[in-house]
């Protein structure tokens, strides 16, 4: 039961209802990955990825990509997942990679996205290369002078992002656009971004679609090596991100937990006011797992259990390292939902690794109920709707 109140709007933000894909490999038995739509290139089962339980970013499983290093291709992995339904709109394709030290020595891992896949070939839109010889990550679809070439981050889970616009028209043809990121760093240089478009496809006759992901390691005569992927996703450009942490920073936590902020269900996170200041503060942290955004809306639902209390919403500005006021009003005594939208310079409110923080501040307006010196401040919903690009 709630009312809806739009508290602040600093720009327009649309909500996408596009299709999605998510796979954390949790539902598969350990061994060859030949289910859930996953195949091996050319339907050669010997090249399938391997589901393992000894390495994971989330849950307990991931997919292993490995080779014995034989340049004759006697033992290597070339795992693919064909997709349909991604033919228009904007998307974020995100995967997490774990590359052990030495995992690119003698053989080269590749992360590939394709706009056309026919089982044995097609057109490559993205071919991200991890060179053990140089220790660098490069895009085979860009000139080396047009890309940053970040260092490989070994022995940790690292995000790989591709922002894909399937509707962009370039040079009179619908070529689409892709923006490449590795470990929070965009591969295209600032100079390239200023004057050029990294097109999604090169051949006009081919479809402007996301048709396939290819997790490949090229055996080049080195020793046996392996690396891992987890949490492979295609997300709509605009999507909702739940809170990842909540804490009372002034006053005393009373009840509820992080799960209480997930939906409007009267299961609320509540905090008492401080006995001296009579105020309360609740900090909500969200990990968007995005390297950049252009706009966002912070959505919330709250109430207090006495009249005469005001609340304010603050966002952390990561540029100035300060909390900045966004909106406020008299706090309702029954659940009311509100939102704050930012569509200008949104990146000031996100860290370089995708973190965002919002703080609720509650305080009495006056002493209209002096007999009551302790009361609850409750939050039932807190999430972000973010637009990547």
Secondary structure, 3 states (H helix, E strand, C coil): CCEECCCEEECCCCCCCCCCEEECCCCCCCEECCCCCEEEHHHCHHHCCEEECCCCCCCCCEEEEEECCCCCCCCECEEEEECCCCCCCEEEEEEEEEECCCCCCCEEEEEEEEEEECCCCEEEEEEEEEECCCCEEEECCCCHHHECCCECCCCCEEEEEEEEECCCEECCEECCEEEEEECCEECECHHHHHHCCCCCCCCCCCCCCCCEEEEEEEECCCCCEEEEEEEEEEEECEEEEECCEEEEEECEEEECCHHHHCCCCCCCEEEECCCCCCCEEEEEEEECCCCCCCEEEEEEEEEECCCCEEEEEEEEECCCCEEEEEEEEECCCCCEEEEEEECCCHHHHCCCCCEEEEEEEEEECCCCCCCCCCCEEEEEEEEEEEECC
